[in-house]
């Protein structure tokens, strides 16, 4: 199920694409190590198309339909050895939701700044059966839009320092106040 991104509209989408291009041009776009060689090539194009016309669910479906994920990955064991494990079937969803939401957040922050707003509001964009208390505590909080934008730009593919969005599957996003 797609995230409920309340400001995903004709004003935010071009800003998302601008932010995606900002990462693609210098080679800073997060490329999941779970993507296969076709995935590495096709993912940036699909991410831009999703930002332009679709949503995170569409992106996940395309990743899955085009078989862009590896089937296995190396994982470390507690003893320090490496083993091979199956890539989770939810990997396309986790990647698509997380990265689409990050660029949506960047677009909303850029939009807020351009409209003279200094803050964005954290909200729940996806139902979560067992929400983390630290995520629940962030709902409704106003965050400095420029600081969040800078944080998301500086930390591609990892949890940002401000903790918004707070890691995979949190269901949190931001909206204009």
N, C-alpha and C positions, 0 to 999 in steps of 0.2 A: 504494500500500500504506500502510495506517495506521501511525502511530507506535506503538511498543510502550511505552505509558505505564503503568508498573507500579503506580502508585498511583491510577489512574483508577477510582474506586469510589464507593460511596454516601456516603463521608465527604468525598472531595475534590470531587466534582461540585457540591454546593451551595455550596462555597467559591469555585469557579470562577464560578458564576453571580453570587454576591455581588460578586466582583471585576469582572465584566462590567458589572453594574449600577452599580458605583462609577465606571466610566468613562462609561457612557451618560448618567447623570443630569446631570453638569455639561458634557456635550458633549465629553468628552476621548477617546472611543473612536476608535481609529485607523480611518479610512476610506480605503482605497486609492484613489489617483487613477485607477486602472484600472477601478474600478467605474462602471457607467453609472448613470443616475438611478434606475432600478428597483433596481439593486444597492445604492445608497446607502440606499434605504428598507428593503430586505429583509434586507440583511446582518446588522444587529444582532439581528434576530429569529432568523435562522438560526443565528448564532453561539451564542445562548443555548440554542436547541433542541439543537444539537450538544453543548454542554456538559452539558445535562440528560440526554440519551438516546443520543447517538451518538459520533462521533469526527471527526478531521480529514478522513478520506477521504470520509465522508458529506457534510461541509460543502463540500468541493471539488466533489463530484458535484452537489450542489444548486446551487451557483454556476454550474456549467457547464450543467446541465439547464434552468435558468431564464434562461439567457443574460444574466447579471448583469454581465458584463465588457464593456468597450468593445472594439471590434475593432481600432481604431487609436489611436495616441497620438503626441503631439509629442515629438521628441527633439532635443537639441542636437547640432550637428556640431562637429568640432575647429576649424573656421573661425569658430565663433560663430553660425552660422545655425541655423535650426530646420527640421527635416524631419519627415515623417510616416512612422511605421513600424507594422507589425502588432504587436499585443500578443501576446506569446508564448502558445502553446497551453497551456503549463504554468503560466500566471499564476494560475488558480484553485487549483491544488495548492500553489503557493508561498505564496499568501495564507492559505489555510485551514490549512496545516501550521504556518506561522510564528505566526499569531495564536492558534490553538487551543493550541499548545505554550506560548506566553507566559502564557495564562490558566491552563493546567494548572500551570505552574511557580509562578504566583502562588498558586493553590489549595494546592499542596503546601507552599509556604513558610508560608502562613497556618495550615495544619493542623499543621505542625511546631511553630510558635510556640504554638498553642493546646494542644498536647500536651506542652509544656514542653521541647521539643527546640530546641537552638540552631542546629543545622546541617542542611543537606541535602547529598546526594551527587550529583555529576555523573555521568551515564552515557550510553551510546549507545542512543538509542531507535529508530534507523533505520539499516539497513545503508547504508554509503556506499562506492562502489567506490574512490574516491581521496580518503580522508580528509585534511583539512588537518592538518599537524603541530601547529598551535596548538590545534586541536580535540582531537586525540589526547592532548595533554599535559594536558587538563582532565579526562579520564576518571578517575573515582575520587576526585577532589578534593572535600574537604568545604568548603562555603561557608556563611557566616553567613546563616541563613534570613531574619532581619529585614532585613538590609542588602540582600539580593537582592530581597526583596519591595518594599522602598522604591525600589530602582533600577528595577525593572520598572514600578512605578506611575508613576514620574517620567518615564520615557522611552518612552511608547507609540509603537509603530510604527517605532522606530529601534533600532539596536543599543544595548543597555544598557551603562552604563559598566563594569560588572563582566564584560561579555562573555559572559554566560550568559542565554539561549542565544546563541551567537556568530554571529549572522547567518543569512540564509536557507539552507536545505538543509544545515545542519551535521549534523543528525541527533542533536544532543545535547539532553538534558533533565535534570531532577533527580528524585530520589526520596528518600523518607524513609531515614535511615541504618539 
